[in-house]
Amino acid sequence: MNTLENPRPRRYSGDLALGLKDQIINQDLDAIRKSIDPSAFQGKGVLVSGGSGFLGSWICDTLIGLDSRIICLDNLSTGVFENIDHLKTVKSFKFERADVCTYSKNPKVDMVFHLASRPAPEDYQKHPVETALASATGTDRMLDLARKNDARVFYASSSEAYGDPEVFPTPESYEGKVDPLGPRSCYEEGKRFGEALCKAYHDQYGLDVRIARLFNSYGPRLRAEGLYGRVISRFILQALRGDDITVFGDGSQTRSFSYVTDTVSASLLFMGLDRSSEMVLNIGMKEENNIRDLAERIKAIAVSDSSVRFLPLPAGDHMRRLPDTARMERLLGWSPSLRLETGLDRTLRWFRSQKP
Ligand SMILES: NC(=O)c1ccc[n+]([C@@H]2O[C@H](COP(=O)([O-])OP(=O)(O)OC[C@H]3O[C@@H](n4cnc5c(N)ncnc54)[C@H](O)[C@@H]3O)[C@@H](O)[C@H]2O)c1
């Protein structure tokens, strides 16, 4: 049995289960660190843009534990300082509140992780210019900084770069089906342009770039509220509060969900490779889950009385997501292992431990 598994569901009491948050996160960080060769990161200067967001803060935490020196750059538009508050007294950690597009410093670094972006559709559709520019101007700024330092770059692209794919499982060689004027184009085309810019810097300057097409990831710290809420955290919070669990469309659309430990392990394994024969990698689970089942599963794990309510499907939503993970398995010699039940249970326990 996986050491992270916890078989006993509990009902949400609204109480603060003190310490549980740190316990879950610390266990997860241990699991990530065990999967990585620390030598690639020890003593390295690393800039993490979007470092106070969900994935960025996990990367900062992991790398601090591997003795890297971190500059966390974030404008706190969708991220929260709370995610990195515990690092503010750590000597090798520095937070800079700044927009990635206008960040003018050129600190000495060995690696750049560029994650700054607004990833939630309801949110980025309200800020389409900022969203497109974080992938265009922001990526240019990060690549230029990396070039000045001869640093290695991790670019957080997305499964959304495939748009509305017609090939499943979707391999990295699939070119995508994207409408440049569609309702999600600021994000989808933004990520695609960011990838193209990474390749241009590689071709013109020999920059070492690693593009990760991340599929849905979830876990502690994934925001649940309002516009920023992503599906798993939103369902969990709705279930814990006894509110209706809101499914868009008939819920037959599918996604592949990867627990944060697997997403971060794969990202760091990719960045830790001395040389990579591949510039781009799908990072995700080869398991397809439909959203209606997900809602029922979360309701059951939370032992919740919530009803599932169906709302109209937003324009531009995609019906299927499933990565071809063969390249990831071959290149990293690794595959994600945490089952959805376990990840949901851990995420749910973490949310339970938060202030209601
Ligand atoms: N979490 C996922 O499932 C997923 C899937 C695919 C791709 N991604 C990509 O991974 C990255 C991280 O996603 P996340 O889930 O952690 O999202 P998040 O919203 O939690 O984190 C993004 C961070 O970027 C910051 N940010 C946004 N615009 C900025 C700007 N212009 N300047 C400086 N900081 C800025 C936000 O404040 C936030 O802290 C994003 O690039 C996202 O597109 C995530």
The ligand as an SDF file (V2000), in Angstrom:
LIG
                    3D

 44 48  0  0  0  0  0  0  0  0999 V2000
   -2.3870   23.3700  -11.7360 N   0  0  0  0  0  0  0  0  0  0  0  0
   -2.6590   22.8150  -12.8980 C   0  0  0  0  0  0  0  0  0  0  0  0
   -3.4510   21.8750  -12.9780 O   0  0  0  0  0  0  0  0  0  0  0  0
   -1.9970   23.3050  -14.1600 C   0  0  0  0  0  0  0  0  0  0  0  0
   -2.2700   22.6450  -15.3620 C   0  0  0  0  0  0  0  0  0  0  0  0
   -1.6640   23.1020  -16.5290 C   0  0  0  0  0  0  0  0  0  0  0  0
   -0.7790   24.1650  -16.4870 C   0  0  0  0  0  0  0  0  0  0  0  0
   -0.5350   24.7820  -15.2990 N   0  0  0  0  0  0  0  0  0  0  0  0
    0.3950   25.9400  -15.3080 C   0  0  0  0  0  0  0  0  0  0  0  0
    1.2490   25.8590  -14.1800 O   0  0  0  0  0  0  0  0  0  0  0  0
    1.5040   27.1690  -13.6810 C   0  0  0  0  0  0  0  0  0  0  0  0
    1.1470   27.2390  -12.2120 C   0  0  0  0  0  0  0  0  0  0  0  0
   -0.2450   26.9630  -12.0670 O   0  0  0  0  0  0  0  0  0  0  0  0
   -0.9300   26.9060  -10.6390 P   0  0  0  0  0  0  0  0  0  0  0  0
   -1.9730   25.8790  -10.7010 O   0  0  0  0  0  0  0  0  0  0  0  0
    0.0950   26.8300   -9.5930 O   0  0  0  0  0  0  0  0  0  0  0  0
   -1.6580   28.3250  -10.6220 O   0  0  0  0  0  0  0  0  0  0  0  0
   -1.6830   29.4710   -9.5030 P   0  0  0  0  0  0  0  0  0  0  0  0
   -2.6800   30.4830   -9.9360 O   0  0  0  0  0  0  0  0  0  0  0  0
   -1.8650   28.8720   -8.1590 O   0  0  0  0  0  0  0  0  0  0  0  0
   -0.2190   30.0400   -9.6100 O   0  0  0  0  0  0  0  0  0  0  0  0
    0.1710   30.9900  -10.5940 C   0  0  0  0  0  0  0  0  0  0  0  0
    0.9700   32.0590   -9.8810 C   0  0  0  0  0  0  0  0  0  0  0  0
    1.4130   33.0280  -10.8310 O   0  0  0  0  0  0  0  0  0  0  0  0
    1.2390   34.3270  -10.2800 C   0  0  0  0  0  0  0  0  0  0  0  0
    1.1250   35.2560  -11.4000 N   0  0  0  0  0  0  0  0  0  0  0  0
    0.1470   35.3000  -12.3440 C   0  0  0  0  0  0  0  0  0  0  0  0
    0.4170   36.2640  -13.2360 N   0  0  0  0  0  0  0  0  0  0  0  0
    1.5960   36.8430  -12.8430 C   0  0  0  0  0  0  0  0  0  0  0  0
    2.3900   37.8880  -13.3550 C   0  0  0  0  0  0  0  0  0  0  0  0
    2.0440   38.5600  -14.4660 N   0  0  0  0  0  0  0  0  0  0  0  0
    3.5220   38.2300  -12.6990 N   0  0  0  0  0  0  0  0  0  0  0  0
    3.8960   37.5570  -11.5630 C   0  0  0  0  0  0  0  0  0  0  0  0
    3.1720   36.5480  -11.0360 N   0  0  0  0  0  0  0  0  0  0  0  0
    2.0440   36.2010  -11.6740 C   0  0  0  0  0  0  0  0  0  0  0  0
   -0.0090   34.2160   -9.4260 C   0  0  0  0  0  0  0  0  0  0  0  0
   -0.1330   35.2210   -8.4370 O   0  0  0  0  0  0  0  0  0  0  0  0
    0.1560   32.8190   -8.8440 C   0  0  0  0  0  0  0  0  0  0  0  0
    0.8610   32.8530   -7.6170 O   0  0  0  0  0  0  0  0  0  0  0  0
    0.7280   28.1250  -14.5580 C   0  0  0  0  0  0  0  0  0  0  0  0
    1.5860   28.6400  -15.5440 O   0  0  0  0  0  0  0  0  0  0  0  0
   -0.3360   27.2490  -15.1840 C   0  0  0  0  0  0  0  0  0  0  0  0
   -0.7460   27.7590  -16.4260 O   0  0  0  0  0  0  0  0  0  0  0  0
   -1.1270   24.3970  -14.1380 C   0  0  0  0  0  0  0  0  0  0  0  0
  1  2  1  0
  2  3  2  0
  2  4  1  0
  4  5  1  0
  4 44  2  0
  5  6  2  0
  6  7  1  0
  7  8  2  0
  8  9  1  0
  8 44  1  0
  9 10  1  0
  9 42  1  0
 10 11  1  0
 11 12  1  0
 11 40  1  0
 12 13  1  0
 13 14  1  0
 14 15  2  0
 14 16  1  0
 14 17  1  0
 17 18  1  0
 18 19  2  0
 18 20  1  0
 18 21  1  0
 21 22  1  0
 22 23  1  0
 23 24  1  0
 23 38  1  0
 24 25  1  0
 25 26  1  0
 25 36  1  0
 26 27  1  0
 26 35  1  0
 27 28  2  0
 28 29  1  0
 29 30  1  0
 29 35  2  0
 30 31  1  0
 30 32  2  0
 32 33  1  0
 33 34  2  0
 34 35  1  0
 36 37  1  0
 36 38  1  0
 38 39  1  0
 40 41  1  0
 40 42  1  0
 42 43  1  0
M  CHG  2   8   1  16  -1
M  END
$$$$
